[in-house]
Amino acid sequence: MSQNIKRRINTISLVVDNYDRAIDFYVDKMGFVLIEDTPIPEQDKRWVLIAPDRDAPLRLLLAQAANAEQAGFIGNQAGGRVFLFLTTDDFWRDYKKYSHAGIDFVRQPVEETYGTVAVFRDIYGNLWDLIEPV
């Protein structure tokens, strides 16, 4: 029984403390694009989608914590491991831009067999790899 099934993950929720603070960091500091910011008044929330660029196949949904339990996961969605991997076509351009913007690199750049990589922390403490593949 063979089927031609096509699936992909297109959105990941990122729990944040405040929509506008998150937008300021990811859009203004990191240079992501704000894809959508739609109020949902009946649920007292917003649908806020961002991506590295408009055509990126994977987007982040900035999901403001709605209660104390959700707030407890802000910054630790991957249990202290690198959570997100941002590939770039120019590592040093982005590394310098992020460093200049005050983004905290917790592991400095290294040349690996797969490319140039460094680890940074977002405003919530989530760890990201910045990678330029070979």
Phi and psi in radians as a Rosetta constraint file:
Dihedral C 1 N 2 CA 2 C 2 CIRCULARHARMONIC -2.025 0.35
Dihedral N 2 CA 2 C 2 N 3 CIRCULARHARMONIC 2.225 0.35
Dihedral C 2 N 3 CA 3 C 3 CIRCULARHARMONIC -2.147 0.35
Dihedral N 3 CA 3 C 3 N 4 CIRCULARHARMONIC 2.619 0.35
Dihedral C 3 N 4 CA 4 C 4 CIRCULARHARMONIC -1.701 0.35
Dihedral N 4 CA 4 C 4 N 5 CIRCULARHARMONIC 1.462 0.35
Dihedral C 4 N 5 CA 5 C 5 CIRCULARHARMONIC -1.680 0.35
Dihedral N 5 CA 5 C 5 N 6 CIRCULARHARMONIC 2.268 0.35
Dihedral C 5 N 6 CA 6 C 6 CIRCULARHARMONIC -2.089 0.35
Dihedral N 6 CA 6 C 6 N 7 CIRCULARHARMONIC 2.095 0.35
Dihedral C 6 N 7 CA 7 C 7 CIRCULARHARMONIC -2.445 0.35
Dihedral N 7 CA 7 C 7 N 8 CIRCULARHARMONIC 2.726 0.35
Dihedral C 7 N 8 CA 8 C 8 CIRCULARHARMONIC -2.767 0.35
Dihedral N 8 CA 8 C 8 N 9 CIRCULARHARMONIC 2.664 0.35
Dihedral C 8 N 9 CA 9 C 9 CIRCULARHARMONIC -1.482 0.35
Dihedral N 9 CA 9 C 9 N 10 CIRCULARHARMONIC 2.224 0.35
Dihedral C 9 N 10 CA 10 C 10 CIRCULARHARMONIC -2.016 0.35
Dihedral N 10 CA 10 C 10 N 11 CIRCULARHARMONIC -0.215 0.35
Dihedral C 10 N 11 CA 11 C 11 CIRCULARHARMONIC -2.546 0.35
Dihedral N 11 CA 11 C 11 N 12 CIRCULARHARMONIC 2.425 0.35
Dihedral C 11 N 12 CA 12 C 12 CIRCULARHARMONIC -2.160 0.35
Dihedral N 12 CA 12 C 12 N 13 CIRCULARHARMONIC 2.317 0.35
Dihedral C 12 N 13 CA 13 C 13 CIRCULARHARMONIC -1.400 0.35
Dihedral N 13 CA 13 C 13 N 14 CIRCULARHARMONIC 2.352 0.35
Dihedral C 13 N 14 CA 14 C 14 CIRCULARHARMONIC -2.111 0.35
Dihedral N 14 CA 14 C 14 N 15 CIRCULARHARMONIC 1.971 0.35
Dihedral C 14 N 15 CA 15 C 15 CIRCULARHARMONIC -1.302 0.35
Dihedral N 15 CA 15 C 15 N 16 CIRCULARHARMONIC 2.229 0.35
Dihedral C 15 N 16 CA 16 C 16 CIRCULARHARMONIC -2.243 0.35
Dihedral N 16 CA 16 C 16 N 17 CIRCULARHARMONIC 2.904 0.35
Dihedral C 16 N 17 CA 17 C 17 CIRCULARHARMONIC -1.533 0.35
Dihedral N 17 CA 17 C 17 N 18 CIRCULARHARMONIC -0.460 0.35
Dihedral C 17 N 18 CA 18 C 18 CIRCULARHARMONIC -2.750 0.35
Dihedral N 18 CA 18 C 18 N 19 CIRCULARHARMONIC 2.235 0.35
Dihedral C 18 N 19 CA 19 C 19 CIRCULARHARMONIC -0.966 0.35
Dihedral N 19 CA 19 C 19 N 20 CIRCULARHARMONIC -0.892 0.35
Dihedral C 19 N 20 CA 20 C 20 CIRCULARHARMONIC -1.180 0.35
Dihedral N 20 CA 20 C 20 N 21 CIRCULARHARMONIC -0.652 0.35
Dihedral C 20 N 21 CA 21 C 21 CIRCULARHARMONIC -1.105 0.35
Dihedral N 21 CA 21 C 21 N 22 CIRCULARHARMONIC -0.734 0.35
Dihedral C 21 N 22 CA 22 C 22 CIRCULARHARMONIC -1.145 0.35
Dihedral N 22 CA 22 C 22 N 23 CIRCULARHARMONIC -0.765 0.35
Dihedral C 22 N 23 CA 23 C 23 CIRCULARHARMONIC -1.050 0.35
Dihedral N 23 CA 23 C 23 N 24 CIRCULARHARMONIC -0.759 0.35
Dihedral C 23 N 24 CA 24 C 24 CIRCULARHARMONIC -0.980 0.35
Dihedral N 24 CA 24 C 24 N 25 CIRCULARHARMONIC -0.763 0.35
Dihedral C 24 N 25 CA 25 C 25 CIRCULARHARMONIC -1.254 0.35
Dihedral N 25 CA 25 C 25 N 26 CIRCULARHARMONIC -0.986 0.35
Dihedral C 25 N 26 CA 26 C 26 CIRCULARHARMONIC -1.249 0.35
Dihedral N 26 CA 26 C 26 N 27 CIRCULARHARMONIC -0.625 0.35
Dihedral C 26 N 27 CA 27 C 27 CIRCULARHARMONIC -1.530 0.35
Dihedral N 27 CA 27 C 27 N 28 CIRCULARHARMONIC -0.921 0.35
Dihedral C 27 N 28 CA 28 C 28 CIRCULARHARMONIC -1.316 0.35
Dihedral N 28 CA 28 C 28 N 29 CIRCULARHARMONIC -0.733 0.35
Dihedral C 28 N 29 CA 29 C 29 CIRCULARHARMONIC -1.506 0.35
Dihedral N 29 CA 29 C 29 N 30 CIRCULARHARMONIC -0.769 0.35
Dihedral C 29 N 30 CA 30 C 30 CIRCULARHARMONIC -1.559 0.35
Dihedral N 30 CA 30 C 30 N 31 CIRCULARHARMONIC -0.263 0.35
Dihedral C 30 N 31 CA 31 C 31 CIRCULARHARMONIC 1.440 0.35
Dihedral N 31 CA 31 C 31 N 32 CIRCULARHARMONIC 0.310 0.35
Dihedral C 31 N 32 CA 32 C 32 CIRCULARHARMONIC -1.224 0.35
Dihedral N 32 CA 32 C 32 N 33 CIRCULARHARMONIC 2.901 0.35
Dihedral C 32 N 33 CA 33 C 33 CIRCULARHARMONIC -1.808 0.35
Dihedral N 33 CA 33 C 33 N 34 CIRCULARHARMONIC 2.354 0.35
Dihedral C 33 N 34 CA 34 C 34 CIRCULARHARMONIC -1.430 0.35
Dihedral N 34 CA 34 C 34 N 35 CIRCULARHARMONIC 1.886 0.35
Dihedral C 34 N 35 CA 35 C 35 CIRCULARHARMONIC -1.394 0.35
Dihedral N 35 CA 35 C 35 N 36 CIRCULARHARMONIC -0.757 0.35
Dihedral C 35 N 36 CA 36 C 36 CIRCULARHARMONIC -2.712 0.35
Dihedral N 36 CA 36 C 36 N 37 CIRCULARHARMONIC 2.494 0.35
Dihedral C 36 N 37 CA 37 C 37 CIRCULARHARMONIC -2.506 0.35
Dihedral N 37 CA 37 C 37 N 38 CIRCULARHARMONIC 1.579 0.35
Dihedral C 37 N 38 CA 38 C 38 CIRCULARHARMONIC -2.006 0.35
Dihedral N 38 CA 38 C 38 N 39 CIRCULARHARMONIC 2.123 0.35
Dihedral C 38 N 39 CA 39 C 39 CIRCULARHARMONIC -1.165 0.35
Dihedral N 39 CA 39 C 39 N 40 CIRCULARHARMONIC 2.502 0.35
Dihedral C 39 N 40 CA 40 C 40 CIRCULARHARMONIC -2.192 0.35
Dihedral N 40 CA 40 C 40 N 41 CIRCULARHARMONIC 1.387 0.35
Dihedral C 40 N 41 CA 41 C 41 CIRCULARHARMONIC -1.060 0.35
Dihedral N 41 CA 41 C 41 N 42 CIRCULARHARMONIC -0.604 0.35
Dihedral C 41 N 42 CA 42 C 42 CIRCULARHARMONIC -1.161 0.35
Dihedral N 42 CA 42 C 42 N 43 CIRCULARHARMONIC -0.320 0.35
Dihedral C 42 N 43 CA 43 C 43 CIRCULARHARMONIC -1.959 0.35
Dihedral N 43 CA 43 C 43 N 44 CIRCULARHARMONIC 0.057 0.35
Dihedral C 43 N 44 CA 44 C 44 CIRCULARHARMONIC 0.946 0.35
Dihedral N 44 CA 44 C 44 N 45 CIRCULARHARMONIC 0.827 0.35
Dihedral C 44 N 45 CA 45 C 45 CIRCULARHARMONIC -2.623 0.35
Dihedral N 45 CA 45 C 45 N 46 CIRCULARHARMONIC -3.139 0.35
Dihedral C 45 N 46 CA 46 C 46 CIRCULARHARMONIC -2.259 0.35
Dihedral N 46 CA 46 C 46 N 47 CIRCULARHARMONIC 2.642 0.35
Dihedral C 46 N 47 CA 47 C 47 CIRCULARHARMONIC -1.741 0.35
Dihedral N 47 CA 47 C 47 N 48 CIRCULARHARMONIC 1.762 0.35
Dihedral C 47 N 48 CA 48 C 48 CIRCULARHARMONIC -2.036 0.35
Dihedral N 48 CA 48 C 48 N 49 CIRCULARHARMONIC 1.911 0.35
Dihedral C 48 N 49 CA 49 C 49 CIRCULARHARMONIC -1.896 0.35
Dihedral N 49 CA 49 C 49 N 50 CIRCULARHARMONIC 2.330 0.35
Dihedral C 49 N 50 CA 50 C 50 CIRCULARHARMONIC -2.271 0.35
Dihedral N 50 CA 50 C 50 N 51 CIRCULARHARMONIC 2.829 0.35
Dihedral C 50 N 51 CA 51 C 51 CIRCULARHARMONIC -2.744 0.35
Dihedral N 51 CA 51 C 51 N 52 CIRCULARHARMONIC 2.781 0.35
Dihedral C 51 N 52 CA 52 C 52 CIRCULARHARMONIC -1.023 0.35
Dihedral N 52 CA 52 C 52 N 53 CIRCULARHARMONIC -0.598 0.35
Dihedral C 52 N 53 CA 53 C 53 CIRCULARHARMONIC -2.684 0.35
Dihedral N 53 CA 53 C 53 N 54 CIRCULARHARMONIC 2.886 0.35
Dihedral C 53 N 54 CA 54 C 54 CIRCULARHARMONIC -1.018 0.35
Dihedral N 54 CA 54 C 54 N 55 CIRCULARHARMONIC -0.541 0.35
Dihedral C 54 N 55 CA 55 C 55 CIRCULARHARMONIC -1.668 0.35
Dihedral N 55 CA 55 C 55 N 56 CIRCULARHARMONIC 0.093 0.35
Dihedral C 55 N 56 CA 56 C 56 CIRCULARHARMONIC -1.067 0.35
Dihedral N 56 CA 56 C 56 N 57 CIRCULARHARMONIC 2.344 0.35
Dihedral C 56 N 57 CA 57 C 57 CIRCULARHARMONIC -1.294 0.35
Dihedral N 57 CA 57 C 57 N 58 CIRCULARHARMONIC -0.300 0.35
Dihedral C 57 N 58 CA 58 C 58 CIRCULARHARMONIC -2.074 0.35
Dihedral N 58 CA 58 C 58 N 59 CIRCULARHARMONIC 2.330 0.35
Dihedral C 58 N 59 CA 59 C 59 CIRCULARHARMONIC -2.138 0.35
Dihedral N 59 CA 59 C 59 N 60 CIRCULARHARMONIC 2.726 0.35
Dihedral C 59 N 60 CA 60 C 60 CIRCULARHARMONIC -1.839 0.35
Dihedral N 60 CA 60 C 60 N 61 CIRCULARHARMONIC 2.281 0.35
Dihedral C 60 N 61 CA 61 C 61 CIRCULARHARMONIC -1.680 0.35
Dihedral N 61 CA 61 C 61 N 62 CIRCULARHARMONIC 2.002 0.35
Dihedral C 61 N 62 CA 62 C 62 CIRCULARHARMONIC -1.381 0.35
Dihedral N 62 CA 62 C 62 N 63 CIRCULARHARMONIC 1.932 0.35
Dihedral C 62 N 63 CA 63 C 63 CIRCULARHARMONIC -1.951 0.35
Dihedral N 63 CA 63 C 63 N 64 CIRCULARHARMONIC 1.837 0.35
Dihedral C 63 N 64 CA 64 C 64 CIRCULARHARMONIC -1.172 0.35
Dihedral N 64 CA 64 C 64 N 65 CIRCULARHARMONIC 2.276 0.35
Dihedral C 64 N 65 CA 65 C 65 CIRCULARHARMONIC -0.986 0.35
Dihedral N 65 CA 65 C 65 N 66 CIRCULARHARMONIC 2.315 0.35
Dihedral C 65 N 66 CA 66 C 66 CIRCULARHARMONIC -1.713 0.35
Dihedral N 66 CA 66 C 66 N 67 CIRCULARHARMONIC -0.205 0.35
Dihedral C 66 N 67 CA 67 C 67 CIRCULARHARMONIC -2.752 0.35
Dihedral N 67 CA 67 C 67 N 68 CIRCULARHARMONIC 3.081 0.35
Dihedral C 67 N 68 CA 68 C 68 CIRCULARHARMONIC -1.110 0.35
Dihedral N 68 CA 68 C 68 N 69 CIRCULARHARMONIC -0.642 0.35
Dihedral C 68 N 69 CA 69 C 69 CIRCULARHARMONIC -1.084 0.35
Dihedral N 69 CA 69 C 69 N 70 CIRCULARHARMONIC -0.840 0.35
Dihedral C 69 N 70 CA 70 C 70 CIRCULARHARMONIC -1.107 0.35
Dihedral N 70 CA 70 C 70 N 71 CIRCULARHARMONIC -0.726 0.35
Dihedral C 70 N 71 CA 71 C 71 CIRCULARHARMONIC -1.044 0.35
Dihedral N 71 CA 71 C 71 N 72 CIRCULARHARMONIC -0.521 0.35
Dihedral C 71 N 72 CA 72 C 72 CIRCULARHARMONIC -1.125 0.35
Dihedral N 72 CA 72 C 72 N 73 CIRCULARHARMONIC -0.299 0.35
Dihedral C 72 N 73 CA 73 C 73 CIRCULARHARMONIC -1.707 0.35
Dihedral N 73 CA 73 C 73 N 74 CIRCULARHARMONIC -0.099 0.35
Dihedral C 73 N 74 CA 74 C 74 CIRCULARHARMONIC -1.049 0.35
Dihedral N 74 CA 74 C 74 N 75 CIRCULARHARMONIC 2.194 0.35
Dihedral C 74 N 75 CA 75 C 75 CIRCULARHARMONIC 1.451 0.35
Dihedral N 75 CA 75 C 75 N 76 CIRCULARHARMONIC -0.042 0.35
Dihedral C 75 N 76 CA 76 C 76 CIRCULARHARMONIC -2.434 0.35
Dihedral N 76 CA 76 C 76 N 77 CIRCULARHARMONIC 0.706 0.35
Dihedral C 76 N 77 CA 77 C 77 CIRCULARHARMONIC -1.247 0.35
Dihedral N 77 CA 77 C 77 N 78 CIRCULARHARMONIC -0.288 0.35
Dihedral C 77 N 78 CA 78 C 78 CIRCULARHARMONIC -2.073 0.35
Dihedral N 78 CA 78 C 78 N 79 CIRCULARHARMONIC 0.355 0.35
Dihedral C 78 N 79 CA 79 C 79 CIRCULARHARMONIC 1.106 0.35
Dihedral N 79 CA 79 C 79 N 80 CIRCULARHARMONIC 0.539 0.35
Dihedral C 79 N 80 CA 80 C 80 CIRCULARHARMONIC 1.604 0.35
Dihedral N 80 CA 80 C 80 N 81 CIRCULARHARMONIC -0.062 0.35
Dihedral C 80 N 81 CA 81 C 81 CIRCULARHARMONIC -1.552 0.35
Dihedral N 81 CA 81 C 81 N 82 CIRCULARHARMONIC 2.895 0.35
Dihedral C 81 N 82 CA 82 C 82 CIRCULARHARMONIC -1.043 0.35
Dihedral N 82 CA 82 C 82 N 83 CIRCULARHARMONIC 2.265 0.35
Dihedral C 82 N 83 CA 83 C 83 CIRCULARHARMONIC -1.744 0.35
Dihedral N 83 CA 83 C 83 N 84 CIRCULARHARMONIC -0.736 0.35
Dihedral C 83 N 84 CA 84 C 84 CIRCULARHARMONIC -2.250 0.35
Dihedral N 84 CA 84 C 84 N 85 CIRCULARHARMONIC 2.615 0.35
Dihedral C 84 N 85 CA 85 C 85 CIRCULARHARMONIC -2.164 0.35
Dihedral N 85 CA 85 C 85 N 86 CIRCULARHARMONIC 2.011 0.35
Dihedral C 85 N 86 CA 86 C 86 CIRCULARHARMONIC -1.873 0.35
Dihedral N 86 CA 86 C 86 N 87 CIRCULARHARMONIC 1.927 0.35
Dihedral C 86 N 87 CA 87 C 87 CIRCULARHARMONIC -1.550 0.35
Dihedral N 87 CA 87 C 87 N 88 CIRCULARHARMONIC 2.604 0.35
Dihedral C 87 N 88 CA 88 C 88 CIRCULARHARMONIC -2.427 0.35
Dihedral N 88 CA 88 C 88 N 89 CIRCULARHARMONIC 2.742 0.35
Dihedral C 88 N 89 CA 89 C 89 CIRCULARHARMONIC -1.590 0.35
Dihedral N 89 CA 89 C 89 N 90 CIRCULARHARMONIC -0.097 0.35
Dihedral C 89 N 90 CA 90 C 90 CIRCULARHARMONIC -2.620 0.35
Dihedral N 90 CA 90 C 90 N 91 CIRCULARHARMONIC 1.563 0.35
Dihedral C 90 N 91 CA 91 C 91 CIRCULARHARMONIC -0.979 0.35
Dihedral N 91 CA 91 C 91 N 92 CIRCULARHARMONIC -0.889 0.35
Dihedral C 91 N 92 CA 92 C 92 CIRCULARHARMONIC -1.168 0.35
Dihedral N 92 CA 92 C 92 N 93 CIRCULARHARMONIC -0.583 0.35
Dihedral C 92 N 93 CA 93 C 93 CIRCULARHARMONIC -1.030 0.35
Dihedral N 93 CA 93 C 93 N 94 CIRCULARHARMONIC -0.901 0.35
Dihedral C 93 N 94 CA 94 C 94 CIRCULARHARMONIC -1.244 0.35
Dihedral N 94 CA 94 C 94 N 95 CIRCULARHARMONIC -0.670 0.35
Dihedral C 94 N 95 CA 95 C 95 CIRCULARHARMONIC -1.042 0.35
Dihedral N 95 CA 95 C 95 N 96 CIRCULARHARMONIC -0.817 0.35
Dihedral C 95 N 96 CA 96 C 96 CIRCULARHARMONIC -1.141 0.35
Dihedral N 96 CA 96 C 96 N 97 CIRCULARHARMONIC -0.749 0.35
Dihedral C 96 N 97 CA 97 C 97 CIRCULARHARMONIC -1.068 0.35
Dihedral N 97 CA 97 C 97 N 98 CIRCULARHARMONIC -0.829 0.35
Dihedral C 97 N 98 CA 98 C 98 CIRCULARHARMONIC -1.163 0.35
Dihedral N 98 CA 98 C 98 N 99 CIRCULARHARMONIC -0.733 0.35
Dihedral C 98 N 99 CA 99 C 99 CIRCULARHARMONIC -1.069 0.35
Dihedral N 99 CA 99 C 99 N 100 CIRCULARHARMONIC -0.791 0.35
Dihedral C 99 N 100 CA 100 C 100 CIRCULARHARMONIC -1.092 0.35
Dihedral N 100 CA 100 C 100 N 101 CIRCULARHARMONIC -0.559 0.35
Dihedral C 100 N 101 CA 101 C 101 CIRCULARHARMONIC -1.390 0.35
Dihedral N 101 CA 101 C 101 N 102 CIRCULARHARMONIC -0.041 0.35
Dihedral C 101 N 102 CA 102 C 102 CIRCULARHARMONIC 1.548 0.35
Dihedral N 102 CA 102 C 102 N 103 CIRCULARHARMONIC 0.222 0.35
Dihedral C 102 N 103 CA 103 C 103 CIRCULARHARMONIC -1.263 0.35
Dihedral N 103 CA 103 C 103 N 104 CIRCULARHARMONIC 2.340 0.35
Dihedral C 103 N 104 CA 104 C 104 CIRCULARHARMONIC -1.484 0.35
Dihedral N 104 CA 104 C 104 N 105 CIRCULARHARMONIC 1.969 0.35
Dihedral C 104 N 105 CA 105 C 105 CIRCULARHARMONIC -1.579 0.35
Dihedral N 105 CA 105 C 105 N 106 CIRCULARHARMONIC 2.096 0.35
Dihedral C 105 N 106 CA 106 C 106 CIRCULARHARMONIC -1.653 0.35
Dihedral N 106 CA 106 C 106 N 107 CIRCULARHARMONIC -0.292 0.35
Dihedral C 106 N 107 CA 107 C 107 CIRCULARHARMONIC -2.352 0.35
Dihedral N 107 CA 107 C 107 N 108 CIRCULARHARMONIC 2.150 0.35
Dihedral C 107 N 108 CA 108 C 108 CIRCULARHARMONIC -1.259 0.35
Dihedral N 108 CA 108 C 108 N 109 CIRCULARHARMONIC 2.856 0.35
Dihedral C 108 N 109 CA 109 C 109 CIRCULARHARMONIC -1.039 0.35
Dihedral N 109 CA 109 C 109 N 110 CIRCULARHARMONIC 2.430 0.35
Dihedral C 109 N 110 CA 110 C 110 CIRCULARHARMONIC -2.404 0.35
Dihedral N 110 CA 110 C 110 N 111 CIRCULARHARMONIC 2.650 0.35
Dihedral C 110 N 111 CA 111 C 111 CIRCULARHARMONIC -1.636 0.35
Dihedral N 111 CA 111 C 111 N 112 CIRCULARHARMONIC 2.030 0.35
Dihedral C 111 N 112 CA 112 C 112 CIRCULARHARMONIC -1.911 0.35
Dihedral N 112 CA 112 C 112 N 113 CIRCULARHARMONIC 3.020 0.35
Dihedral C 112 N 113 CA 113 C 113 CIRCULARHARMONIC -1.127 0.35
Dihedral N 113 CA 113 C 113 N 114 CIRCULARHARMONIC -0.476 0.35
Dihedral C 113 N 114 CA 114 C 114 CIRCULARHARMONIC -1.612 0.35
Dihedral N 114 CA 114 C 114 N 115 CIRCULARHARMONIC -0.183 0.35
Dihedral C 114 N 115 CA 115 C 115 CIRCULARHARMONIC 2.612 0.35
Dihedral N 115 CA 115 C 115 N 116 CIRCULARHARMONIC -2.986 0.35
Dihedral C 115 N 116 CA 116 C 116 CIRCULARHARMONIC -1.625 0.35
Dihedral N 116 CA 116 C 116 N 117 CIRCULARHARMONIC 2.334 0.35
Dihedral C 116 N 117 CA 117 C 117 CIRCULARHARMONIC -2.528 0.35
Dihedral N 117 CA 117 C 117 N 118 CIRCULARHARMONIC 2.557 0.35
Dihedral C 117 N 118 CA 118 C 118 CIRCULARHARMONIC -2.530 0.35
Dihedral N 118 CA 118 C 118 N 119 CIRCULARHARMONIC 2.747 0.35
Dihedral C 118 N 119 CA 119 C 119 CIRCULARHARMONIC -1.974 0.35
Dihedral N 119 CA 119 C 119 N 120 CIRCULARHARMONIC 2.283 0.35
Dihedral C 119 N 120 CA 120 C 120 CIRCULARHARMONIC -2.189 0.35
Dihedral N 120 CA 120 C 120 N 121 CIRCULARHARMONIC 2.861 0.35
Dihedral C 120 N 121 CA 121 C 121 CIRCULARHARMONIC -1.952 0.35
Dihedral N 121 CA 121 C 121 N 122 CIRCULARHARMONIC 2.317 0.35
Dihedral C 121 N 122 CA 122 C 122 CIRCULARHARMONIC -1.407 0.35
Dihedral N 122 CA 122 C 122 N 123 CIRCULARHARMONIC -3.111 0.35
Dihedral C 122 N 123 CA 123 C 123 CIRCULARHARMONIC -1.115 0.35
Dihedral N 123 CA 123 C 123 N 124 CIRCULARHARMONIC -0.282 0.35
Dihedral C 123 N 124 CA 124 C 124 CIRCULARHARMONIC -1.728 0.35
Dihedral N 124 CA 124 C 124 N 125 CIRCULARHARMONIC -0.198 0.35
Dihedral C 124 N 125 CA 125 C 125 CIRCULARHARMONIC 1.837 0.35
Dihedral N 125 CA 125 C 125 N 126 CIRCULARHARMONIC -0.107 0.35
Dihedral C 125 N 126 CA 126 C 126 CIRCULARHARMONIC -1.117 0.35
Dihedral N 126 CA 126 C 126 N 127 CIRCULARHARMONIC 2.437 0.35
Dihedral C 126 N 127 CA 127 C 127 CIRCULARHARMONIC -1.636 0.35
Dihedral N 127 CA 127 C 127 N 128 CIRCULARHARMONIC 2.418 0.35
Dihedral C 127 N 128 CA 128 C 128 CIRCULARHARMONIC -2.210 0.35
Dihedral N 128 CA 128 C 128 N 129 CIRCULARHARMONIC 2.499 0.35
Dihedral C 128 N 129 CA 129 C 129 CIRCULARHARMONIC -1.622 0.35
Dihedral N 129 CA 129 C 129 N 130 CIRCULARHARMONIC 2.320 0.35
Dihedral C 129 N 130 CA 130 C 130 CIRCULARHARMONIC -1.806 0.35
Dihedral N 130 CA 130 C 130 N 131 CIRCULARHARMONIC 2.070 0.35
Dihedral C 130 N 131 CA 131 C 131 CIRCULARHARMONIC -2.307 0.35
Dihedral N 131 CA 131 C 131 N 132 CIRCULARHARMONIC 2.320 0.35
Dihedral C 131 N 132 CA 132 C 132 CIRCULARHARMONIC -1.929 0.35
Dihedral N 132 CA 132 C 132 N 133 CIRCULARHARMONIC 1.862 0.35
Dihedral C 132 N 133 CA 133 C 133 CIRCULARHARMONIC -1.115 0.35
Dihedral N 133 CA 133 C 133 N 134 CIRCULARHARMONIC 2.685 0.35
